[in-house]
Amino acid sequence: MGSFSIWHWLIVLVIVVLVFGTKKLRNVGKDLGGAVHDFKKGLNEGDERAGKDEVIEHKKEDKA
């Protein structure tokens, strides 16, 4: 009772496809994939900016 067999998952999949349709599920998958891609791209850009910001050094001006 605690574990689902492959037949349970197939029945759930068939019901989901019947309720939502394949076109809508494909669009949801495409949107989710695009969101994950953009999230990873944002993380990489944030790492690059953080690395550049940490290297900044300030020089003191001499007053003569």
LINNORMO-V448571 format. One record per backbone hydrogen bond with DSSP energy under -1.0 kcal/mol. NH is the residue of the N-H (numbers start at 0). CO is the residue of the C=O. E is the energy in kcal/mol with one decimal. If there is no record, write none. Layout:
NH&CO&E, NH&CO&E
//
This chain:
8&4&-1.5, 9&5&-2.1, 10&6&-2.1, 11&7&-2.2, 12&8&-2.4, 13&9&-2.4, 14&10&-2.2, 15&11&-2.4, 16&12&-2.4, 17&13&-2.3, 18&14&-2.3, 19&15&-2.7, 20&16&-1.9, 24&20&-1.7, 25&21&-2.3, 26&22&-2.1, 27&23&-2.3, 28&24&-2.3, 29&25&-2.3, 30&26&-2.5, 31&27&-2.6, 32&28&-2.3, 33&29&-2.2, 34&30&-2.2, 35&31&-2.2, 36&32&-2.2, 37&33&-2.5, 38&34&-2.3, 39&35&-2.4, 40&36&-2.2, 41&37&-2.4, 42&38&-2.1, 43&39&-2.2, 44&40&-2.2, 45&41&-2.3, 46&42&-1.9, 47&43&-1.8, 48&44&-2.2, 49&45&-2.2, 50&46&-1.9, 51&47&-1.6, 52&48&-2.3, 53&49&-1.4
//
